[in-house]
Amino acid sequence: MLIVSFGVSVLLETIYELVFGALPKSAAIAPWMNGAFTVAGLSITTSSIVTIALTIVILLAMGYLIERTSLGLQLRAAASDFQTARLLGVRSNRLIASAFALSGALAAIVGFVTVVQNPQVDPRFGLDITILALVGVVIGGMHSLRGSALGGFIVGTTLSLLNSILGNSRVYAYSWMFAFVLVILLVRPGGLLTKGAAKERV
């Protein structure tokens, strides 16, 4: 399902490009987030503060949803064994619709924050972020919210450090980052925070 969703997104991007063209378009929104202020000699943008705050709120909300609600229990059961979950009474169609609606809402929030930081959009806008997010989920553990968050943090931090270290050779940052990811997967093929059952399936 994950690969199919990614393939559909690429297809939709290609169709948009054929219909409306590939030239970037201006999409300046939320001008109040474009400001900046200085703390201890460091310039901090308002959008960065909003992004961090949204990340914390979303992680806490998702953690509560997954761990403390009936929907979260059904999602965890389906992720572990979809067929068995159906046999136990989980309504698969409603669950899939809820999962897609939730992921769509989260994608909309991410898209909003990203457009604020980079107001030039094109048909391939967000593709790099999607790939990095998938990598973060894989190395963190596909069955763990904490693992996915940790994986995303590792990917983002590693890429930022590589861009700073490599300087004029930052074009190779992605190559070095993916090499680092491969090392992690060789050591922990099920992800950094994968539980024992998930390791056995791998």
MDAnalysis code that builds the backbone (N, CA, C; Angstrom):
import MDAnalysis as mda
import numpy as np

u = mda.Universe.empty(606, n_residues=202, atom_resindex=np.repeat(np.arange(202), 3), trajectory=True)
u.add_TopologyAttr("name", ["N", "CA", "C"] * 202)
u.add_TopologyAttr("resid", np.arange(1, 203))
u.add_TopologyAttr("resname", ["MET", "LEU", "ILE", "VAL", "SER", "PHE", "GLY", "VAL", "SER", "VAL", "LEU", "LEU", "GLU", "THR", "ILE", "TYR", "GLU", "LEU", "VAL", "PHE", "GLY", "ALA", "LEU", "PRO", "LYS", "SER", "ALA", "ALA", "ILE", "ALA", "PRO", "TRP", "MET", "ASN", "GLY", "ALA", "PHE", "THR", "VAL", "ALA", "GLY", "LEU", "SER", "ILE", "THR", "THR", "SER", "SER", "ILE", "VAL", "THR", "ILE", "ALA", "LEU", "THR", "ILE", "VAL", "ILE", "LEU", "LEU", "ALA", "MET", "GLY", "TYR", "LEU", "ILE", "GLU", "ARG", "THR", "SER", "LEU", "GLY", "LEU", "GLN", "LEU", "ARG", "ALA", "ALA", "ALA", "SER", "ASP", "PHE", "GLN", "THR", "ALA", "ARG", "LEU", "LEU", "GLY", "VAL", "ARG", "SER", "ASN", "ARG", "LEU", "ILE", "ALA", "SER", "ALA", "PHE", "ALA", "LEU", "SER", "GLY", "ALA", "LEU", "ALA", "ALA", "ILE", "VAL", "GLY", "PHE", "VAL", "THR", "VAL", "VAL", "GLN", "ASN", "PRO", "GLN", "VAL", "ASP", "PRO", "ARG", "PHE", "GLY", "LEU", "ASP", "ILE", "THR", "ILE", "LEU", "ALA", "LEU", "VAL", "GLY", "VAL", "VAL", "ILE", "GLY", "GLY", "MET", "HIS", "SER", "LEU", "ARG", "GLY", "SER", "ALA", "LEU", "GLY", "GLY", "PHE", "ILE", "VAL", "GLY", "THR", "THR", "LEU", "SER", "LEU", "LEU", "ASN", "SER", "ILE", "LEU", "GLY", "ASN", "SER", "ARG", "VAL", "TYR", "ALA", "TYR", "SER", "TRP", "MET", "PHE", "ALA", "PHE", "VAL", "LEU", "VAL", "ILE", "LEU", "LEU", "VAL", "ARG", "PRO", "GLY", "GLY", "LEU", "LEU", "THR", "LYS", "GLY", "ALA", "ALA", "LYS", "GLU", "ARG", "VAL"])
u.atoms.positions = np.array([
    [0.826, -1.198, 0.000],
    [0.000, 0.000, 0.000],
    [0.868, 1.260, 0.000],
    [1.963, 1.212, 0.752],
    [2.860, 2.365, 0.819],
    [3.463, 2.664, -0.545],
    [3.942, 1.623, -1.230],
    [4.552, 1.800, -2.541],
    [3.511, 2.247, -3.559],
    [2.303, 1.676, -3.476],
    [1.227, 2.062, -4.397],
    [0.870, 3.532, -4.213],
    [0.766, 3.972, -2.969],
    [0.447, 5.380, -2.693],
    [1.510, 6.307, -3.270],
    [2.773, 5.921, -3.107],
    [3.861, 6.729, -3.651],
    [3.789, 6.765, -5.174],
    [3.485, 5.621, -5.792],
    [3.359, 5.573, -7.248],
    [2.223, 6.440, -7.755],
    [1.089, 6.424, -7.051],
    [-0.050, 7.262, -7.445],
    [0.310, 8.736, -7.342],
    [1.052, 9.113, -6.304],
    [1.450, 10.515, -6.157],
    [2.334, 10.961, -7.317],
    [3.257, 10.101, -7.743],
    [4.115, 10.423, -8.889],
    [3.276, 10.547, -10.151],
    [2.289, 9.671, -10.323],
    [1.403, 9.733, -11.489],
    [0.625, 11.042, -11.519],
    [0.079, 11.449, -10.369],
    [-0.676, 12.700, -10.301],
    [0.215, 13.904, -10.595],
    [1.444, 13.871, -10.113],
    [2.382, 14.958, -10.396],
    [2.668, 15.049, -11.888],
    [2.820, 13.912, -12.540],
    [3.093, 13.892, -13.980],
    [1.901, 14.425, -14.766],
    [0.686, 14.035, -14.370],
    [-0.520, 14.526, -15.046],
    [-0.634, 16.037, -14.894],
    [-0.383, 16.540, -13.681],
    [-0.426, 17.987, -13.452],
    [0.577, 18.701, -14.348],
    [1.771, 18.121, -14.456],
    [2.817, 18.731, -15.281],
    [2.403, 18.776, -16.748],
    [1.750, 17.732, -17.236],
    [1.309, 17.693, -18.633],
    [0.191, 18.698, -18.894],
    [-0.680, 18.896, -17.921],
    [-1.838, 19.776, -18.108],
    [-1.478, 21.238, -17.877],
    [-0.769, 21.531, -16.795],
    [-0.525, 22.917, -16.402],
    [0.911, 23.383, -16.631],
    [1.813, 22.481, -17.029],
    [3.195, 22.868, -17.258],
    [4.060, 22.647, -16.030],
    [5.369, 22.721, -16.249],
    [6.322, 22.416, -15.179],
    [6.953, 23.653, -14.550],
    [6.595, 24.837, -15.021],
    [7.201, 26.053, -14.478],
    [6.736, 26.296, -13.045],
    [7.630, 26.714, -12.175],
    [7.235, 26.986, -10.786],
    [6.296, 28.180, -10.697],
    [5.418, 28.130, -9.709],
    [4.453, 29.210, -9.500],
    [4.617, 29.770, -8.094],
    [4.361, 31.064, -7.974],
    [4.465, 31.710, -6.675],
    [3.238, 31.379, -5.834],
    [3.469, 31.048, -4.576],
    [2.364, 30.690, -3.685],
    [2.632, 31.254, -2.294],
    [2.879, 32.558, -2.231],
    [3.181, 33.200, -0.957],
    [1.940, 33.205, -0.065],
    [2.041, 32.604, 1.107],
    [0.930, 32.547, 2.053],
    [1.446, 32.846, 3.455],
    [0.518, 33.169, 4.340],
    [0.828, 33.417, 5.756],
    [2.035, 34.335, 5.934],
    [1.943, 35.595, 5.486],
    [3.089, 36.508, 5.609],
    [3.533, 36.738, 7.054],
    [2.635, 36.509, 8.011],
    [3.002, 36.707, 9.418],
    [4.057, 35.710, 9.887],
    [4.242, 34.632, 9.119],
    [5.244, 33.634, 9.491],
    [6.606, 33.904, 8.859],
    [6.713, 34.968, 8.086],
    [7.966, 35.261, 7.394],
    [8.919, 36.130, 8.208],
    [8.510, 36.540, 9.385],
    [9.359, 37.389, 10.207],
    [10.476, 36.610, 10.882],
    [11.320, 37.350, 11.602],
    [12.439, 36.730, 12.320],
    [12.775, 37.579, 13.535],
    [13.396, 36.964, 14.515],
    [13.849, 37.695, 15.696],
    [15.182, 37.101, 16.146],
    [15.885, 37.859, 16.958],
    [17.233, 37.471, 17.371],
    [17.258, 37.083, 18.841],
    [17.865, 35.939, 19.125],
    [18.023, 35.460, 20.500],
    [19.485, 35.071, 20.700],
    [20.157, 35.763, 21.609],
    [21.567, 35.480, 21.915],
    [22.431, 35.515, 20.662],
    [22.130, 36.466, 19.784],
    [22.919, 36.619, 18.570],
    [22.517, 35.708, 17.428],
    [21.537, 34.836, 17.659],
    [21.081, 33.920, 16.615],
    [19.768, 34.405, 16.027],
    [19.685, 34.405, 14.717],
    [18.464, 34.809, 14.033],
    [17.544, 33.600, 13.872],
    [16.342, 33.697, 14.417],
    [15.377, 32.600, 14.372],
    [14.130, 33.078, 13.645],
    [13.719, 32.344, 12.632],
    [12.536, 32.728, 11.868],
    [11.271, 32.268, 12.584],
    [10.206, 33.024, 12.374],
    [8.918, 32.658, 12.963],
    [8.434, 31.314, 12.441],
    [8.682, 31.065, 11.154],
    [8.245, 29.798, 10.563],
    [8.927, 28.602, 11.229],
    [10.174, 28.772, 11.654],
    [10.876, 27.681, 12.338],
    [10.227, 27.368, 13.683],
    [9.868, 28.417, 14.419],
    [9.205, 28.221, 15.710],
    [7.858, 27.539, 15.515],
    [7.094, 28.003, 14.522],
    [5.784, 27.399, 14.245],
    [5.943, 25.937, 13.843],
    [6.960, 25.652, 13.026],
    [7.202, 24.273, 12.586],
    [7.517, 23.364, 13.765],
    [8.384, 23.825, 14.662],
    [8.742, 23.026, 15.836],
    [7.522, 22.798, 16.724],
    [6.741, 23.869, 16.945],
    [5.549, 23.748, 17.786],
    [4.535, 22.776, 17.180],
    [4.309, 22.891, 15.870],
    [3.382, 21.980, 15.198],
    [3.861, 20.535, 15.277],
    [5.167, 20.341, 15.122],
    [5.725, 18.991, 15.197],
    [5.465, 18.363, 16.556],
    [5.698, 19.128, 17.616],
    [5.477, 18.609, 18.973],
    [4.007, 18.281, 19.193],
    [3.128, 19.203, 18.786],
    [1.685, 18.991, 18.968],
    [1.205, 17.771, 18.191],
    [1.650, 17.654, 16.940],
    [1.215, 16.529, 16.103],
    [1.722, 15.202, 16.652],
    [2.978, 15.160, 17.099],
    [3.521, 13.923, 17.660],
    [2.764, 13.505, 18.917],
    [2.459, 14.469, 19.786],
    [1.700, 14.152, 20.995],
    [0.289, 13.680, 20.651],
    [-0.346, 14.374, 19.698],
    [-1.704, 13.994, 19.298],
    [-1.728, 12.613, 18.653],
    [-0.754, 12.339, 17.785],
    [-0.693, 11.032, 17.132],
    [-0.380, 9.928, 18.145],
    [0.489, 10.227, 19.093],
    [0.794, 9.247, 20.128],
    [-0.442, 8.895, 20.937],
    [-1.232, 9.915, 21.288],
    [-2.477, 9.667, 22.028],
    [-3.457, 8.873, 21.178],
    [-3.588, 9.253, 19.905],
    [-4.521, 8.563, 19.009],
    [-4.154, 7.092, 18.850],
    [-2.880, 6.821, 18.619],
    [-2.445, 5.448, 18.365],
    [-2.508, 4.587, 19.621],
    [-2.152, 5.167, 20.767],
    [-2.017, 4.372, 21.986],
    [-3.263, 4.353, 22.860],
    [-4.135, 5.384, 22.746],
    [-5.201, 5.536, 23.735],
    [-6.615, 5.469, 23.172],
    [-6.791, 5.337, 21.882],
    [-8.136, 5.352, 21.308],
    [-8.456, 4.038, 20.608],
    [-9.765, 3.823, 20.393],
    [-10.210, 2.614, 19.693],
    [-9.685, 2.583, 18.266],
    [-9.706, 3.741, 17.601],
    [-9.183, 3.809, 16.234],
    [-7.706, 3.441, 16.202],
    [-6.956, 3.939, 17.172],
    [-5.536, 3.615, 17.234],
    [-5.295, 2.133, 17.437],
    [-6.113, 1.518, 18.304],
    [-5.991, 0.078, 18.529],
    [-6.243, -0.695, 17.236],
    [-7.270, -0.275, 16.490],
    [-7.574, -0.941, 15.220],
    [-6.458, -0.735, 14.202],
    [-5.905, 0.462, 14.162],
    [-4.802, 0.737, 13.239],
    [-3.590, -0.128, 13.566],
    [-3.276, -0.257, 14.857],
    [-2.137, -1.083, 15.246],
    [-2.385, -2.553, 14.938],
    [-3.617, -2.990, 15.151],
    [-3.952, -4.385, 14.854],
    [-3.847, -4.667, 13.359],
    [-4.365, -3.741, 12.547],
    [-4.315, -3.918, 11.092],
    [-2.882, -3.867, 10.581],
    [-2.071, -2.998, 11.167],
    [-0.671, -2.904, 10.746],
    [0.092, -4.174, 11.089],
    [-0.286, -4.814, 12.192],
    [0.391, -6.036, 12.607],
    [-0.041, -7.233, 11.766],
    [-1.353, -7.397, 11.578],
    [-1.876, -8.521, 10.778],
    [-3.263, -8.138, 10.277],
    [-3.329, -7.658, 9.039],
    [-4.570, -7.093, 8.511],
    [-5.679, -8.141, 8.433],
    [-5.366, -9.333, 7.946],
    [-6.385, -10.371, 7.784],
    [-6.962, -10.806, 9.133],
    [-6.099, -10.994, 10.114],
    [-6.580, -11.374, 11.440],
    [-7.428, -10.271, 12.052],
    [-7.031, -9.018, 11.843],
    [-7.809, -7.892, 12.356],
    [-9.213, -7.885, 11.758],
    [-9.324, -8.190, 10.481],
    [-10.647, -8.265, 9.840],
    [-11.487, -9.383, 10.447],
    [-10.867, -10.517, 10.702],
    [-11.596, -11.645, 11.292],
    [-12.091, -11.325, 12.698],
    [-11.381, -10.429, 13.384],
    [-11.759, -10.046, 14.743],
    [-12.773, -8.908, 14.774],
    [-13.227, -8.470, 13.600],
    [-14.295, -7.479, 13.555],
    [-13.893, -6.080, 13.156],
    [-12.636, -5.865, 12.808],
    [-12.207, -4.537, 12.362],
    [-12.802, -4.252, 10.988],
    [-13.482, -3.133, 10.849],
    [-14.093, -2.755, 9.575],
    [-13.011, -2.175, 8.668],
    [-12.552, -2.990, 7.748],
    [-11.386, -2.625, 6.945],
    [-11.622, -1.386, 6.094],
    [-12.780, -1.287, 5.444],
    [-13.043, -0.139, 4.568],
    [-13.042, 1.170, 5.352],
    [-13.713, 1.163, 6.505],
    [-13.753, 2.372, 7.329],
    [-12.359, 2.698, 7.862],
    [-11.609, 1.671, 8.217],
    [-10.269, 1.890, 8.754],
    [-9.341, 2.475, 7.697],
    [-9.400, 1.924, 6.480],
    [-8.558, 2.434, 5.393],
    [-8.918, 3.878, 5.077],
    [-10.230, 4.184, 5.041],
    [-10.669, 5.554, 4.771],
    [-10.181, 6.504, 5.860],
    [-10.254, 6.070, 7.112],
    [-9.789, 6.910, 8.223],
    [-8.286, 7.152, 8.137],
    [-7.540, 6.100, 7.787],
    [-6.087, 6.233, 7.677],
    [-5.706, 7.204, 6.566],
    [-6.388, 7.106, 5.418],
    [-6.088, 8.009, 4.313],
    [-6.495, 9.443, 4.646],
    [-7.637, 9.614, 5.325],
    [-8.065, 10.960, 5.711],
    [-7.068, 11.586, 6.682],
    [-6.610, 10.791, 7.637],
    [-5.642, 11.288, 8.616],
    [-4.321, 11.641, 7.953],
    [-3.838, 10.762, 7.078],
    [-2.573, 11.041, 6.389],
    [-2.708, 12.251, 5.477],
    [-3.884, 12.419, 4.855],
    [-4.109, 13.591, 4.008],
    [-4.082, 14.883, 4.805],
    [-4.689, 14.857, 6.001],
    [-4.686, 16.045, 6.858],
    [-3.266, 16.396, 7.300],
    [-2.495, 15.390, 7.673],
    [-1.105, 15.631, 8.073],
    [-0.280, 16.151, 6.900],
    [-0.517, 15.593, 5.709],
    [0.200, 16.063, 4.519],
    [-0.141, 17.517, 4.218],
    [-1.402, 17.902, 4.441],
    [-1.810, 19.288, 4.209],
    [-1.074, 20.238, 5.152],
    [-0.925, 19.837, 6.409],
    [-0.201, 20.667, 7.376],
    [1.260, 20.812, 6.968],
    [1.875, 19.694, 6.592],
    [3.275, 19.733, 6.146],
    [3.414, 20.600, 4.901],
    [2.476, 20.456, 3.963],
    [2.512, 21.265, 2.747],
    [2.407, 22.749, 3.048],
    [1.535, 23.112, 3.990],
    [1.371, 24.516, 4.370],
    [2.676, 25.090, 4.912],
    [3.292, 24.376, 5.852],
    [4.537, 24.854, 6.457],
    [5.649, 24.937, 5.420],
    [5.705, 23.951, 4.526],
    [6.758, 23.932, 3.508],
    [6.596, 25.073, 2.518],
    [5.363, 25.369, 2.129],
    [5.120, 26.467, 1.190],
    [5.469, 27.806, 1.828],
    [5.203, 27.945, 3.121],
    [5.578, 29.182, 3.813],
    [7.086, 29.392, 3.738],
    [7.855, 28.319, 3.910],
    [9.309, 28.420, 3.892],
    [9.873, 28.510, 2.481],
    [9.152, 27.967, 1.503],
    [9.605, 27.991, 0.109],
    [8.405, 28.280, -0.787],
    [8.091, 29.558, -1.021],
    [6.858, 29.926, -1.722],
    [6.832, 29.633, -3.218],
    [7.882, 29.036, -3.760],
    [7.893, 28.651, -5.171],
    [7.561, 27.159, -5.281],
    [6.429, 26.840, -5.920],
    [6.000, 25.443, -6.024],
    [5.929, 25.019, -7.485],
    [6.115, 23.717, -7.708],
    [6.032, 23.136, -9.046],
    [5.463, 21.727, -8.920],
    [5.232, 21.028, -10.047],
    [4.616, 19.691, -9.966],
    [5.397, 18.696, -9.112],
    [6.707, 18.865, -9.025],
    [7.525, 17.936, -8.238],
    [7.762, 18.434, -6.819],
    [7.051, 19.482, -6.456],
    [7.207, 20.072, -5.132],
    [6.876, 19.033, -4.050],
    [7.788, 18.855, -3.139],
    [7.553, 17.937, -2.037],
    [8.007, 16.516, -2.277],
    [8.434, 16.192, -3.510],
    [8.845, 14.818, -3.800],
    [10.071, 14.423, -2.978],
    [11.058, 15.330, -2.893],
    [12.260, 15.040, -2.104],
    [11.913, 14.816, -0.634],
    [10.996, 15.649, -0.128],
    [10.592, 15.511, 1.272],
    [9.904, 14.171, 1.498],
    [9.067, 13.764, 0.535],
    [8.364, 12.480, 0.650],
    [9.344, 11.317, 0.701],
    [10.353, 11.362, -0.171],
    [11.355, 10.288, -0.192],
    [12.120, 10.242, 1.128],
    [12.517, 11.416, 1.625],
    [13.241, 11.460, 2.901],
    [12.364, 10.957, 4.047],
    [11.070, 11.292, 4.000],
    [10.149, 10.813, 5.036],
    [10.038, 9.293, 5.007],
    [9.950, 8.729, 3.804],
    [9.885, 7.273, 3.675],
    [11.146, 6.614, 4.227],
    [12.289, 7.222, 3.930],
    [13.557, 6.691, 4.444],
    [13.567, 6.742, 5.972],
    [13.094, 7.860, 6.529],
    [13.037, 7.985, 7.981],
    [12.141, 6.939, 8.622],
    [10.992, 6.682, 7.994],
    [10.068, 5.664, 8.508],
    [10.710, 4.283, 8.469],
    [11.398, 3.976, 7.377],
    [12.004, 2.651, 7.216],
    [13.099, 2.409, 8.252],
    [13.986, 3.382, 8.446],
    [15.091, 3.152, 9.382],
    [14.628, 3.246, 10.838],
    [13.535, 3.969, 11.074],
    [13.037, 4.067, 12.442],
    [12.210, 2.866, 12.855],
    [11.508, 2.283, 11.886],
    [10.619, 1.157, 12.176],
    [9.218, 1.478, 11.722],
    [8.717, 0.745, 10.739],
    [7.425, 1.066, 10.133],
    [6.253, 0.810, 11.069],
    [6.458, 0.068, 12.143],
    [5.371, -0.234, 13.069],
    [5.506, 0.548, 14.374],
    [6.299, 1.603, 14.359],
    [6.527, 2.373, 15.576],
    [6.476, 3.864, 15.272],
    [5.542, 4.574, 15.923],
    [5.460, 6.021, 15.751],
    [6.718, 6.690, 16.276],
    [7.188, 6.244, 17.429],
    [8.417, 6.818, 17.992],
    [9.604, 6.544, 17.072],
    [9.640, 5.333, 16.519],
    [10.723, 4.990, 15.607],
    [10.706, 5.839, 14.355],
    [9.515, 6.076, 13.808],
    [9.400, 6.904, 12.608],
    [9.855, 8.330, 12.883],
    [9.449, 8.865, 14.044],
    [9.874, 10.215, 14.419],
    [11.387, 10.275, 14.594],
    [11.949, 9.263, 15.260],
    [13.401, 9.208, 15.447],
    [14.112, 9.083, 14.108],
    [13.587, 8.234, 13.218],
    [14.189, 8.072, 11.897],
    [14.171, 9.362, 11.099],
    [13.051, 10.084, 11.155],
    [12.973, 11.363, 10.453],
    [13.964, 12.374, 10.997],
    [14.106, 12.405, 12.326],
    [15.077, 13.316, 12.947],
    [16.497, 12.960, 12.526],
    [16.812, 11.666, 12.491],
    [18.153, 11.226, 12.093],
    [18.439, 11.609, 10.647],
    [17.468, 11.374, 9.761],
    [17.658, 11.701, 8.343],
    [17.862, 13.200, 8.156],
    [16.997, 14.006, 8.773],
    [17.111, 15.454, 8.627],
    [18.409, 16.001, 9.191],
    [18.790, 15.530, 10.383],
    [20.028, 15.988, 11.012],
    [21.248, 15.571, 10.204],
    [21.242, 14.319, 9.741],
    [22.372, 13.822, 8.947],
    [22.542, 14.623, 7.669],
    [21.431, 14.896, 6.987],
    [21.502, 15.650, 5.737],
    [21.996, 17.071, 5.974],
    [21.528, 17.708, 7.044],
    [21.978, 19.067, 7.358],
    [23.466, 19.098, 7.678],
    [23.935, 18.131, 8.471],
    [25.357, 18.064, 8.801],
    [26.209, 17.818, 7.561],
    [25.746, 16.927, 6.688],
    [26.502, 16.638, 5.467],
    [26.585, 17.862, 4.567],
    [25.491, 18.610, 4.458],
    [25.507, 19.829, 3.644],
    [26.507, 20.844, 4.191],
    [26.614, 20.910, 5.524],
    [27.559, 21.848, 6.138],
    [28.996, 21.369, 5.994],
    [29.212, 20.065, 6.161],
    [30.568, 19.512, 6.123],
    [31.129, 19.479, 4.708],
    [30.298, 19.085, 3.742],
    [30.792, 18.889, 2.375],
    [31.039, 20.191, 1.631],
    [30.371, 21.265, 2.039],
    [30.605, 22.553, 1.383],
    [30.258, 22.527, -0.091],
    [31.241, 22.810, -0.942],
    [31.008, 22.835, -2.389],
    [30.677, 21.458, -2.962],
    [30.941, 20.416, -2.203],
    [30.643, 19.050, -2.660],
    [29.324, 18.539, -2.088],
    [28.459, 19.473, -1.655],
    [27.205, 19.056, -1.036],
    [26.281, 18.312, -1.995],
    [26.618, 18.328, -3.295],
    [25.828, 17.566, -4.253],
    [25.865, 16.073, -3.923],
    [26.908, 15.645, -3.189],
    [27.038, 14.234, -2.819],
    [26.408, 13.928, -1.461],
    [25.735, 14.907, -0.868],
    [25.175, 14.717, 0.474],
    [24.176, 13.564, 0.509],
    [23.317, 13.491, -0.508],
    [22.313, 12.422, -0.537],
    [22.977, 11.052, -0.651],
    [24.047, 10.967, -1.438],
    [24.745, 9.689, -1.597],
    [25.314, 9.211, -0.267],
    [25.959, 10.122, 0.465],
    [26.524, 9.755, 1.763],
    [25.424, 9.418, 2.765],
    [24.320, 10.157, 2.707],
    [23.239, 9.895, 3.648],
    [22.629, 8.513, 3.418],
    [22.394, 8.171, 2.138],
    [21.816, 6.859, 1.853],
    [22.791, 5.733, 2.194],
    [24.093, 5.992, 2.067],
    [25.080, 5.002, 2.499],
    [24.983, 4.786, 4.012],
    [24.793, 5.877, 4.744],
    [24.611, 5.799, 6.193],
    [23.350, 5.015, 6.541],
    [22.287, 5.252, 5.773],
    [21.023, 4.534, 5.987],
    [21.206, 3.039, 5.748],
    [21.949, 2.685, 4.706],
    [22.200, 1.269, 4.412],
    [22.933, 0.581, 5.559],
    [23.877, 1.301, 6.162],
    [24.604, 0.736, 7.303],
    [23.637, 0.457, 8.457],
    [22.734, 1.409, 8.715],
    [21.747, 1.221, 9.785],
    [20.868, 0.005, 9.505],
    [20.414, -0.132, 8.256],
    [19.533, -1.247, 7.902],
    [20.258, -2.586, 7.938],
    [21.564, -2.572, 7.667],
    [22.331, -3.813, 7.777],
    [22.435, -4.267, 9.233],
    [22.554, -3.288, 10.132],
    [22.666, -3.608, 11.555],
    [21.294, -3.883, 12.167],
    [20.301, -3.055, 11.781],
    [18.937, -3.193, 12.306],
    [17.961, -3.235, 11.133],
    [17.826, -4.361, 10.441],
    [16.984, -4.434, 9.238],
    [15.514, -4.141, 9.480],
    [15.047, -4.329, 10.701],
    [13.649, -4.049, 10.999],
    [13.401, -2.633, 11.464],
    [14.449, -1.828, 11.576],
    [14.299, -0.472, 12.079],
    [14.900, -0.331, 13.465],
    [15.167, 0.902, 13.864],
    [15.850, 1.150, 15.130],
    [15.009, 0.779, 16.344],
    [13.690, 1.015, 16.268],
    [12.826, 0.753, 17.420],
    [11.791, -0.316, 17.114],
    [12.190, -1.339, 16.369],
    [11.275, -2.419, 16.030],
    [11.235, -3.438, 17.150],
    [10.023, -3.891, 17.453],
    [9.855, -4.888, 18.504],
    [10.208, -6.270, 17.979],
    [10.311, -7.197, 18.880],
    [10.753, -8.541, 18.548],
    [9.942, -9.201, 17.465],
    [8.599, -9.062, 17.490],
    [7.758, -9.724, 16.504],
    [8.026, -9.208, 15.120],
    [8.251, -7.907, 15.037],
    [8.514, -7.319, 13.725],
    [9.851, -7.779, 13.194],
    [10.843, -7.965, 14.081],
    [12.150, -8.437, 13.642],
    [12.040, -9.826, 13.027],
    [11.187, -10.671, 13.621],
    [11.052, -12.022, 13.112],
    [10.467, -12.026, 11.708],
    [9.521, -11.118, 11.447],
    [8.918, -11.068, 10.121],
    [9.932, -10.657, 9.086],
    [10.887, -9.783, 9.453],
    [11.911, -9.362, 8.517],
    [12.856, -10.519, 8.230],
])
